[in-house]
Amino acid sequence: MKKGLSAAIGNSFLYSISGIILRASSIILFPIFSLYLTKFDYGVLSITQSITTFITLFASMELSRGLTRFLYHEEFKKYSQKHIAGSVLIFIIISNVAFTLLLILTGNKILKPLLGEIDFYPFMFFSLLTIPFTSLFDFYRAFLKSIGIGKKVLILELLYYSGNIILNLVLVVILKTGV
């Protein structure tokens, strides 16, 4: 029992490190981005991210968060972890790709009341394209957490968020693309 408790504490510490680094980077990068982005750009970013976050949660039906329960619930003990994780992963991929395609084809009309003056193309279109990838990242992170591999979670999160930050810096600061 002691080994389990120390592993849980160690993993929690690692999960906290990535969260702290992410929030600290936001504080550090805000002044840089505010030099290059307008108020309208921040509004576009906020609204498209909010819509995309909601759609991502809805499209995946939050199965990633329930993965731990599936892996360790008595009813599912007869299945291997790979079988359960694979089933969840296949469902997440299919539902996210289907939702993304549906919204790319019809989103200009469906999302117009939420977008207001924001153009669907390119802003919401590119934001929607991130949904399947974000869902895969969330799934893999949840899977690693559920089997207690904190070091891999830390590395995965740092790579993912560093990649996002670098891409944003290149697009906004170097290429001056705006939002």
Backbone as ProteinMPNN parsed JSONL, in Angstrom:
{"seq_chain_A": "MKKGLSAAIGNSFLYSISGIILRASSIILFPIFSLYLTKFDYGVLSITQSITTFITLFASMELSRGLTRFLYHEEFKKYSQKHIAGSVLIFIIISNVAFTLLLILTGNKILKPLLGEIDFYPFMFFSLLTIPFTSLFDFYRAFLKSIGIGKKVLILELLYYSGNIILNLVLVVILKTGV", "coords_chain_A": {"N_chain_A": [[0.822, -1.201, 0.0], [1.982, 1.178, 0.716], [3.78, 1.662, -1.348], [2.021, 2.19, -3.466], [0.814, 4.547, -2.558], [3.024, 6.3, -2.422], [3.723, 6.327, -5.114], [1.443, 7.501, -6.199], [1.572, 10.045, -5.03], [4.008, 10.946, -6.087], [3.394, 10.913, -8.867], [1.307, 12.788, -8.892], [2.73, 15.059, -8.198], [4.328, 15.342, -10.501], [2.319, 15.797, -12.428], [1.423, 18.231, -11.527], [3.616, 19.89, -11.959], [3.707, 20.213, -14.792], [1.311, 21.595, -15.176], [1.792, 23.955, -13.751], [3.968, 25.011, -15.183], [2.739, 25.456, -17.665], [0.825, 27.428, -17.016], [2.514, 29.434, -16.102], [3.917, 30.001, -18.429], [1.917, 31.178, -19.937], [1.544, 33.58, -18.59], [4.027, 34.762, -19.012], [4.146, 34.909, -21.817], [1.981, 36.486, -22.547], [2.478, 39.395, -22.593], [4.133, 39.492, -24.858], [2.534, 38.489, -26.974], [0.527, 40.415, -26.851], [1.641, 42.615, -28.019], [1.438, 42.085, -30.699], [-1.123, 41.234, -31.335], [-4.488, 42.307, -31.844], [-7.354, 43.75, -30.109], [-9.599, 42.657, -31.295], [-8.454, 40.335, -32.371], [-7.856, 38.928, -29.997], [-10.465, 38.537, -29.107], [-11.49, 36.896, -31.164], [-9.83, 34.676, -30.808], [-10.546, 33.886, -28.193], [-13.318, 33.281, -28.431], [-13.38, 31.31, -30.495], [-11.762, 29.34, -29.338], [-13.277, 28.696, -27.065], [-15.655, 27.663, -28.199], [-14.571, 25.499, -29.622], [-13.463, 23.983, -27.547], [-15.79, 23.212, -26.152], [-17.068, 21.71, -28.169], [-15.183, 19.685, -28.54], [-15.292, 18.354, -26.062], [-17.935, 17.484, -26.158], [-18.004, 15.924, -28.523], [-16.289, 13.821, -27.917], [-17.545, 12.744, -25.823], [-16.529, 12.738, -23.325], [-15.162, 10.398, -22.793], [-12.472, 9.881, -22.401], [-11.97, 10.786, -19.832], [-13.39, 8.955, -18.388], [-11.974, 6.684, -18.709], [-10.238, 5.529, -16.769], [-12.043, 4.466, -14.951], [-13.243, 2.499, -16.553], [-11.041, 0.847, -16.967], [-10.487, -0.228, -14.452], [-12.811, -1.044, -13.234], [-14.858, -3.518, -11.769], [-16.636, -4.935, -13.426], [-15.467, -4.819, -15.933], [-13.128, -6.21, -15.778], [-12.615, -8.593, -17.1], [-11.706, -7.957, -19.572], [-8.795, -6.97, -21.427], [-6.458, -4.272, -20.735], [-5.564, -3.112, -23.091], [-7.591, -3.812, -24.869], [-9.839, -2.466, -23.859], [-8.892, 0.228, -23.868], [-8.348, 0.474, -26.591], [-10.916, 0.198, -27.715], [-12.201, 2.475, -26.69], [-10.55, 4.426, -27.829], [-10.966, 4.022, -30.619], [-13.691, 4.712, -30.787], [-13.525, 7.414, -30.015], [-11.935, 8.508, -32.071], [-13.561, 8.043, -34.383], [-15.958, 9.428, -33.675], [-15.017, 12.053, -33.288], [-13.85, 12.748, -35.771], [-16.129, 12.524, -37.395], [-17.821, 14.473, -36.206], [-16.243, 16.75, -36.599], [-16.096, 16.881, -39.438], [-18.836, 17.176, -40.003], [-19.334, 19.678, -38.822], [-17.575, 21.277, -40.273], [-18.767, 21.211, -42.74], [-21.357, 22.208, -42.211], [-21.112, 24.106, -40.29], [-20.814, 26.852, -40.762], [-23.367, 27.856, -40.913], [-24.637, 26.8, -38.625], [-23.039, 27.645, -36.452], [-23.013, 30.374, -36.706], [-24.65, 32.19, -35.103], [-23.196, 32.148, -32.701], [-20.709, 33.009, -33.467], [-20.953, 35.6, -34.436], [-19.587, 38.51, -35.679], [-17.313, 37.252, -36.481], [-15.545, 35.602, -38.961], [-16.35, 32.443, -40.326], [-14.671, 30.964, -42.033], [-11.385, 31.873, -42.132], [-11.113, 31.349, -39.449], [-12.785, 29.765, -37.55], [-12.841, 27.433, -38.979], [-10.119, 26.483, -39.069], [-9.773, 26.154, -36.348], [-11.602, 24.114, -35.822], [-10.364, 22.013, -37.132], [-8.464, 21.184, -35.347], [-9.698, 19.6, -33.487], [-9.89, 16.613, -33.644], [-7.176, 15.977, -33.148], [-6.631, 17.147, -30.67], [-8.365, 15.648, -29.112], [-7.203, 13.1, -29.339], [-4.778, 13.572, -28.058], [-5.767, 14.18, -25.47], [-6.927, 11.703, -24.844], [-4.671, 9.955, -24.832], [-3.132, 11.088, -22.813], [-4.901, 10.785, -20.635], [-5.0, 7.995, -20.553], [-2.321, 7.334, -19.91], [-2.188, 8.544, -17.392], [-4.088, 7.011, -16.057], [-2.875, 4.544, -15.846], [-0.759, 5.189, -14.346], [1.71, 6.483, -15.156], [3.514, 8.867, -14.647], [5.864, 10.289, -15.456], [5.948, 10.049, -18.253], [3.597, 11.398, -18.861], [4.226, 13.993, -18.035], [6.346, 14.594, -19.838], [4.983, 14.311, -22.295], [2.981, 16.338, -22.071], [4.603, 18.626, -21.806], [5.937, 18.601, -24.29], [3.738, 18.818, -26.05], [2.512, 21.297, -25.302], [4.712, 23.0, -25.569], [5.179, 22.763, -28.298], [2.816, 23.956, -29.262], [3.173, 26.563, -28.282], [5.544, 27.361, -29.589], [4.703, 27.183, -32.28], [2.67, 29.15, -32.251], [4.225, 31.422, -31.61], [5.895, 31.55, -33.87], [3.984, 31.913, -35.934], [2.564, 34.251, -35.098], [4.462, 36.184, -34.13], [6.835, 36.058, -35.759], [5.991, 35.525, -38.461], [3.882, 37.248, -38.528], [1.051, 36.812, -38.783], [-1.211, 37.423, -37.414], [-4.132, 36.585, -35.519]], "CA_chain_A": [[0.0, 0.0, 0.0], [2.837, 2.343, 0.802], [4.321, 1.904, -2.678], [0.951, 2.815, -4.234], [0.646, 5.915, -2.087], [4.174, 7.107, -2.838], [3.616, 6.492, -6.568], [0.378, 8.475, -6.445], [2.086, 11.364, -4.654], [5.017, 11.301, -7.09], [2.717, 11.242, -10.123], [0.59, 14.054, -8.692], [3.742, 16.111, -8.264], [4.695, 15.513, -11.911], [1.186, 16.422, -13.12], [1.375, 19.624, -11.085], [4.718, 20.625, -12.605], [3.326, 20.625, -16.141], [0.274, 22.614, -15.045], [2.43, 25.207, -13.312], [4.757, 25.515, -16.312], [1.8, 25.957, -18.665], [0.252, 28.699, -16.557], [3.6, 30.421, -16.062], [4.229, 30.413, -19.806], [0.851, 32.091, -20.362], [1.829, 34.884, -17.99], [5.227, 35.297, -19.657], [3.91, 35.158, -23.237], [0.918, 37.467, -22.775], [2.982, 40.692, -23.076], [4.676, 39.343, -26.22], [1.415, 38.402, -27.915], [-0.263, 41.653, -26.843], [2.274, 43.549, -28.944], [1.149, 41.706, -32.08], [-2.537, 40.922, -31.53], [-5.44, 43.372, -31.53], [-8.475, 43.338, -29.252], [-10.427, 41.774, -32.117], [-7.756, 39.046, -32.429], [-8.074, 38.241, -28.717], [-11.859, 38.12, -29.097], [-11.592, 35.749, -32.066], [-9.154, 33.571, -30.144], [-11.345, 33.47, -27.046], [-14.583, 32.663, -28.857], [-13.131, 30.062, -31.224], [-11.271, 28.341, -28.383], [-14.397, 28.275, -26.223], [-16.522, 26.792, -29.007], [-13.826, 24.28, -29.929], [-13.365, 23.209, -26.307], [-17.096, 22.605, -25.911], [-17.305, 20.692, -29.194], [-14.274, 18.577, -28.254], [-15.863, 17.613, -24.936], [-19.175, 16.869, -26.604], [-17.721, 14.908, -29.547], [-15.632, 12.669, -27.282], [-18.427, 12.31, -24.745], [-15.679, 12.664, -22.128], [-14.737, 9.015, -22.555], [-11.094, 9.873, -21.891], [-12.013, 10.954, -18.382], [-13.951, 7.741, -17.809], [-11.116, 5.556, -19.04], [-9.759, 4.888, -15.546], [-13.147, 3.66, -14.412], [-13.372, 1.312, -17.396], [-9.877, -0.033, -16.803], [-10.395, -0.843, -13.136], [-14.126, -1.446, -12.718], [-14.982, -4.98, -11.662], [-17.39, -5.458, -14.57], [-14.625, -4.845, -17.13], [-11.874, -6.919, -15.468], [-12.415, -9.701, -18.03], [-11.074, -7.435, -20.793], [-7.452, -6.426, -21.209], [-6.365, -2.814, -20.817], [-5.434, -2.754, -24.505], [-8.906, -3.962, -25.487], [-10.678, -1.358, -23.397], [-8.344, 1.483, -24.386], [-8.536, 0.464, -28.037], [-12.332, 0.456, -28.005], [-12.438, 3.894, -26.412], [-9.815, 5.2, -28.832], [-11.675, 3.926, -31.903], [-14.901, 5.524, -30.699], [-13.142, 8.825, -29.985], [-11.494, 8.9, -33.42], [-14.716, 8.084, -35.287], [-16.894, 10.492, -33.309], [-14.409, 13.366, -33.492], [-13.738, 13.009, -37.208], [-17.49, 12.74, -37.894], [-18.264, 15.783, -35.718], [-15.454, 17.788, -37.274], [-16.57, 16.971, -40.829], [-20.182, 17.736, -39.977], [-19.262, 21.112, -38.529], [-16.907, 21.972, -41.378], [-19.742, 21.317, -43.825], [-22.569, 22.945, -41.838], [-20.82, 25.019, -39.183], [-20.976, 28.253, -41.128], [-24.754, 28.217, -40.593], [-24.957, 26.405, -37.254], [-22.272, 28.409, -35.471], [-23.081, 31.814, -36.992], [-25.108, 32.994, -33.956], [-22.146, 32.23, -31.689], [-19.525, 33.684, -34.005], [-21.216, 37.019, -34.657], [-18.829, 39.113, -36.779], [-16.125, 36.447, -36.776], [-15.708, 34.767, -40.149], [-16.159, 31.005, -40.117], [-13.414, 30.682, -42.744], [-10.551, 30.744, -41.764], [-10.911, 31.241, -38.002], [-13.417, 28.595, -36.938], [-12.445, 26.276, -39.775], [-8.842, 25.966, -38.569], [-9.982, 25.718, -34.974], [-12.282, 22.813, -35.879], [-9.411, 20.995, -37.573], [-7.663, 20.727, -34.211], [-10.498, 18.767, -32.581], [-9.449, 15.211, -33.531], [-5.831, 15.887, -32.573], [-6.755, 17.451, -29.251], [-9.005, 14.49, -28.483], [-6.21, 12.028, -29.25], [-3.864, 13.969, -26.993], [-6.482, 14.002, -24.194], [-7.063, 10.268, -24.606], [-3.388, 9.348, -24.473], [-2.769, 11.62, -21.49], [-5.766, 10.119, -19.653], [-4.574, 6.597, -20.461], [-1.065, 7.298, -19.147], [-2.507, 8.851, -15.995], [-4.846, 5.922, -15.439], [-1.985, 3.428, -15.522], [0.23, 5.699, -13.401], [3.027, 6.777, -15.741], [3.618, 10.316, -14.508], [6.981, 10.875, -16.215], [5.537, 10.161, -19.655], [2.58, 12.448, -18.925], [4.955, 15.256, -17.96], [7.05, 14.796, -21.106], [3.961, 14.506, -23.321], [2.384, 17.66, -21.918], [5.604, 19.647, -22.112], [6.129, 18.603, -25.741], [2.515, 19.307, -26.685], [2.335, 22.727, -25.067], [5.862, 23.695, -26.17], [4.906, 22.819, -29.734], [1.795, 24.988, -29.47], [3.757, 27.885, -28.03], [6.477, 27.652, -30.683], [3.903, 27.439, -33.475], [2.055, 30.467, -32.09], [5.266, 32.451, -31.721], [6.309, 31.644, -35.277], [2.906, 32.499, -36.734], [2.158, 35.593, -34.674], [5.568, 37.125, -33.971], [7.765, 36.056, -36.887], [5.272, 35.67, -39.744], [2.898, 38.32, -38.334], [-0.219, 36.394, -39.381], [-2.347, 37.78, -36.565], [-4.722, 35.433, -34.851]], "C_chain_A": [[0.86, 1.258, 0.0], [3.423, 2.7, -0.564], [3.29, 2.609, -3.551], [0.753, 4.269, -3.854], [1.805, 6.794, -2.533], [4.168, 7.325, -4.347], [2.56, 7.536, -6.91], [0.851, 9.894, -6.123], [3.118, 11.84, -5.679], [4.39, 11.698, -8.42], [1.959, 12.559, -10.018], [1.542, 15.233, -8.76], [4.129, 16.392, -9.711], [3.569, 16.178, -12.699], [1.111, 17.911, -12.771], [2.451, 20.462, -11.768], [4.294, 21.107, -13.985], [2.245, 21.697, -16.101], [0.847, 23.968, -14.658], [3.229, 25.825, -14.462], [3.851, 26.117, -17.379], [1.244, 27.314, -18.25], [1.314, 29.799, -16.486], [3.935, 30.901, -17.466], [3.161, 31.368, -20.333], [1.114, 33.501, -19.832], [3.016, 35.543, -18.688], [4.941, 35.697, -21.101], [2.835, 36.205, -23.513], [1.457, 38.819, -23.239], [3.537, 40.618, -24.503], [3.539, 39.326, -27.234], [0.604, 39.695, -27.964], [0.364, 42.734, -27.715], [1.845, 43.302, -30.389], [-0.333, 41.451, -32.361], [-3.412, 42.094, -31.112], [-6.506, 42.848, -30.571], [-9.386, 42.38, -30.008], [-9.792, 40.384, -32.204], [-7.962, 38.245, -31.142], [-9.514, 37.751, -28.598], [-12.083, 36.893, -29.97], [-10.998, 34.519, -31.394], [-10.005, 33.015, -28.999], [-12.608, 32.73, -27.478], [-14.334, 31.351, -29.577], [-12.608, 28.972, -30.297], [-12.398, 27.821, -27.495], [-15.313, 27.318, -26.97], [-15.833, 25.459, -29.268], [-13.702, 23.389, -28.692], [-14.687, 22.497, -26.015], [-17.352, 21.477, -26.908], [-16.421, 19.473, -28.941], [-14.819, 17.716, -27.112], [-17.111, 16.848, -25.366], [-18.907, 15.716, -27.578], [-17.098, 13.653, -28.936], [-16.472, 12.058, -26.18], [-17.647, 12.059, -23.454], [-15.261, 11.233, -21.786], [-13.316, 8.941, -22.015], [-11.078, 9.979, -20.372], [-12.573, 9.72, -17.677], [-13.081, 6.517, -18.011], [-10.625, 4.812, -17.799], [-10.834, 3.988, -14.948], [-13.315, 2.379, -15.227], [-12.232, 0.328, -17.153], [-9.906, -0.812, -15.496], [-11.733, -1.273, -12.541], [-14.258, -2.964, -12.794], [-15.666, -5.607, -12.886], [-16.523, -5.633, -15.827], [-13.305, -5.586, -16.923], [-11.579, -8.043, -16.462], [-11.751, -9.265, -19.333], [-9.685, -6.896, -20.47], [-7.49, -4.9, -21.311], [-6.28, -2.359, -22.268], [-6.789, -2.818, -25.205], [-9.811, -2.785, -25.115], [-10.191, -0.038, -23.983], [-8.538, 1.573, -25.898], [-9.963, 0.765, -28.44], [-12.668, 1.928, -27.79], [-11.767, 4.758, -27.477], [-10.524, 5.178, -30.188], [-12.939, 4.773, -31.887], [-14.56, 7.011, -30.743], [-12.724, 9.298, -31.371], [-12.692, 9.049, -34.348], [-15.641, 9.248, -34.956], [-16.3, 11.877, -33.558], [-14.262, 13.711, -34.971], [-15.121, 13.296, -37.793], [-18.015, 14.117, -37.473], [-17.543, 16.907, -36.435], [-15.926, 17.964, -38.71], [-17.959, 17.593, -40.897], [-20.145, 19.248, -39.756], [-18.519, 21.897, -39.603], [-17.908, 22.203, -42.509], [-20.937, 22.213, -43.474], [-22.319, 24.043, -40.803], [-21.002, 26.478, -39.49], [-22.386, 28.733, -40.787], [-25.063, 27.948, -39.122], [-24.289, 27.317, -36.225], [-22.355, 29.924, -35.655], [-23.593, 32.635, -35.81], [-24.046, 33.152, -32.861], [-20.952, 33.048, -32.163], [-19.733, 35.18, -34.218], [-20.46, 37.536, -35.878], [-17.586, 38.318, -37.181], [-16.415, 35.558, -37.973], [-15.451, 33.306, -39.816], [-14.853, 30.558, -40.769], [-12.543, 31.902, -42.638], [-10.572, 30.424, -40.265], [-11.496, 29.958, -37.404], [-13.027, 27.324, -37.676], [-11.151, 25.67, -39.246], [-8.951, 25.489, -37.125], [-10.647, 24.346, -34.935], [-11.322, 21.698, -36.288], [-8.568, 20.447, -36.428], [-8.394, 19.717, -33.327], [-10.04, 17.316, -32.524], [-8.08, 15.056, -32.872], [-5.847, 16.165, -31.074], [-7.376, 16.272, -28.504], [-8.043, 13.322, -28.34], [-5.206, 12.32, -28.141], [-4.513, 13.74, -25.63], [-6.629, 12.528, -23.84], [-5.747, 9.668, -24.122], [-2.927, 9.819, -23.094], [-3.592, 10.932, -20.4], [-5.362, 8.66, -19.468], [-3.297, 6.481, -19.629], [-1.311, 7.594, -17.67], [-3.2, 7.676, -15.325], [-3.977, 4.716, -15.113], [-0.774, 3.89, -14.715], [1.62, 5.935, -13.955], [3.208, 8.295, -15.796], [4.722, 10.948, -15.325], [6.614, 11.048, -17.681], [4.49, 11.258, -19.836], [3.259, 13.812, -18.923], [5.642, 15.555, -19.291], [6.057, 15.083, -22.226], [3.367, 15.901, -23.25], [3.374, 18.765, -22.253], [5.866, 19.737, -23.616], [4.927, 19.21, -26.461], [2.382, 20.826, -26.527], [3.508, 23.541, -25.617], [5.669, 23.828, -27.674], [3.871, 23.875, -30.063], [2.372, 26.384, -29.316], [4.695, 28.278, -29.171], [5.715, 27.974, -31.963], [3.241, 28.811, -33.4], [3.067, 31.593, -32.213], [5.706, 32.639, -33.17], [5.229, 32.345, -36.098], [2.633, 33.953, -36.384], [3.326, 36.586, -34.683], [6.443, 37.194, -35.224], [7.045, 36.298, -38.211], [4.192, 36.747, -39.728], [1.562, 38.028, -39.016], [-1.423, 36.888, -38.592], [-2.886, 36.51, -35.937], [-4.85, 34.273, -35.822]], "O_chain_A": [[0.522, 2.263, -0.625], [3.551, 3.875, -0.907], [3.635, 3.525, -4.297], [0.549, 5.124, -4.716], [1.588, 7.921, -2.978], [4.564, 8.391, -4.817], [2.758, 8.358, -7.804], [0.56, 10.831, -6.866], [3.102, 13.001, -6.089], [4.79, 12.688, -9.032], [1.969, 13.357, -10.955], [1.207, 16.282, -9.312], [4.245, 17.552, -10.108], [3.83, 17.031, -13.548], [0.777, 18.742, -13.616], [2.213, 21.619, -12.114], [4.494, 22.274, -14.322], [2.265, 22.62, -16.916], [0.43, 25.003, -15.179], [3.167, 27.034, -14.682], [4.16, 27.171, -17.935], [1.203, 28.243, -19.056], [1.031, 30.961, -16.78], [4.209, 32.084, -17.668], [3.475, 32.277, -21.102], [0.928, 34.488, -20.544], [3.005, 36.751, -18.926], [5.443, 36.721, -21.566], [2.787, 36.756, -24.612], [0.935, 39.359, -24.214], [3.42, 41.577, -25.266], [3.57, 40.052, -28.228], [0.051, 40.036, -29.009], [-0.321, 43.678, -28.109], [1.886, 44.217, -31.211], [-0.747, 41.454, -33.52], [-3.112, 42.79, -30.142], [-6.553, 41.657, -30.265], [-9.887, 41.41, -29.439], [-10.491, 39.374, -32.123], [-8.21, 37.04, -31.184], [-9.762, 36.676, -28.052], [-12.781, 35.96, -29.572], [-11.599, 33.444, -31.412], [-10.156, 31.8, -28.867], [-12.923, 31.668, -26.942], [-15.014, 30.364, -29.297], [-12.969, 27.805, -30.449], [-12.458, 26.626, -27.208], [-15.703, 26.28, -26.436], [-16.455, 24.404, -29.144], [-13.824, 22.168, -28.792], [-14.696, 21.315, -25.672], [-17.807, 20.401, -26.52], [-16.873, 18.341, -29.112], [-14.804, 16.488, -27.195], [-17.309, 15.697, -24.975], [-19.517, 14.652, -27.464], [-17.36, 12.543, -29.399], [-16.155, 10.987, -25.663], [-18.06, 11.267, -22.607], [-15.035, 10.907, -20.621], [-12.992, 8.032, -21.25], [-10.265, 9.337, -19.706], [-12.268, 9.471, -16.511], [-13.412, 5.431, -17.535], [-10.603, 3.581, -17.789], [-10.549, 2.879, -14.497], [-13.507, 1.301, -14.663], [-12.445, -0.885, -17.135], [-9.406, -1.935, -15.434], [-11.766, -1.819, -11.438], [-13.825, -3.598, -13.756], [-15.293, -6.698, -13.316], [-16.805, -6.482, -16.674], [-12.453, -5.584, -17.812], [-10.419, -8.409, -16.65], [-11.288, -10.102, -20.108], [-9.438, -6.423, -19.36], [-8.412, -4.317, -21.883], [-6.858, -1.336, -22.634], [-7.098, -1.969, -26.042], [-10.464, -2.193, -25.975], [-10.982, 0.729, -24.532], [-8.858, 2.641, -26.42], [-10.201, 1.503, -29.396], [-13.34, 2.547, -28.615], [-12.364, 5.717, -27.968], [-10.66, 6.22, -30.83], [-13.231, 5.473, -32.856], [-15.23, 7.782, -31.43], [-13.121, 10.382, -31.798], [-12.827, 10.066, -35.028], [-16.064, 9.978, -35.852], [-17.012, 12.781, -33.995], [-14.524, 14.844, -35.374], [-15.271, 14.213, -38.601], [-18.587, 14.842, -38.287], [-18.157, 17.898, -36.83], [-16.134, 19.093, -39.153], [-18.225, 18.44, -41.751], [-20.848, 19.999, -40.433], [-18.814, 23.073, -39.816], [-17.901, 23.251, -43.154], [-21.469, 22.901, -44.345], [-23.222, 24.817, -40.483], [-21.308, 27.27, -38.599], [-22.575, 29.891, -40.413], [-25.681, 28.776, -38.453], [-24.914, 27.71, -35.24], [-21.821, 30.675, -34.839], [-23.028, 33.69, -35.525], [-24.007, 34.173, -32.175], [-20.271, 33.695, -31.368], [-18.77, 35.945, -34.182], [-20.672, 37.051, -36.99], [-16.89, 38.689, -38.126], [-17.417, 34.843, -37.995], [-14.487, 32.963, -39.132], [-14.038, 29.871, -40.153], [-12.999, 32.961, -43.069], [-10.11, 29.361, -39.85], [-10.767, 29.158, -36.818], [-12.899, 26.261, -37.067], [-11.092, 24.465, -39.0], [-8.291, 24.526, -36.733], [-10.295, 23.509, -34.104], [-11.461, 20.563, -35.834], [-8.016, 19.352, -36.538], [-7.767, 19.048, -32.505], [-9.812, 16.814, -31.423], [-7.855, 14.106, -32.122], [-5.158, 15.495, -30.304], [-6.957, 15.942, -27.394], [-8.064, 12.624, -27.326], [-4.83, 11.429, -27.38], [-3.889, 13.173, -24.733], [-6.475, 12.144, -22.681], [-5.715, 8.957, -23.117], [-2.397, 9.035, -22.306], [-3.053, 10.541, -19.365], [-5.38, 8.147, -18.35], [-3.204, 5.628, -18.747], [-0.709, 6.967, -16.798], [-2.934, 7.375, -14.162], [-4.298, 3.946, -14.208], [0.127, 3.102, -14.428], [2.61, 5.621, -13.295], [3.072, 8.916, -16.85], [4.54, 12.048, -15.845], [6.931, 12.072, -18.287], [4.494, 11.964, -20.844], [2.909, 14.686, -19.717], [5.523, 16.664, -19.81], [6.267, 16.0, -23.02], [3.261, 16.579, -24.273], [3.016, 19.738, -22.917], [6.002, 20.836, -24.155], [5.087, 20.021, -27.373], [2.166, 21.543, -27.504], [3.309, 24.662, -26.086], [5.958, 24.873, -28.256], [4.025, 24.613, -31.036], [2.095, 27.275, -30.118], [4.64, 29.407, -29.66], [6.048, 28.935, -32.656], [3.248, 29.556, -34.381], [2.794, 32.609, -32.852], [5.868, 33.768, -33.632], [5.523, 33.261, -36.866], [2.487, 34.792, -37.272], [3.19, 37.7, -35.188], [6.755, 38.287, -35.696], [7.438, 37.167, -38.989], [3.652, 37.115, -40.772], [1.014, 38.87, -39.727], [-2.553, 36.776, -39.067], [-2.192, 35.499, -35.836], [-5.329, 33.203, -35.446]]}, "name": "protein", "num_of_chains": 1, "seq": "MKKGLSAAIGNSFLYSISGIILRASSIILFPIFSLYLTKFDYGVLSITQSITTFITLFASMELSRGLTRFLYHEEFKKYSQKHIAGSVLIFIIISNVAFTLLLILTGNKILKPLLGEIDFYPFMFFSLLTIPFTSLFDFYRAFLKSIGIGKKVLILELLYYSGNIILNLVLVVILKTGV"}
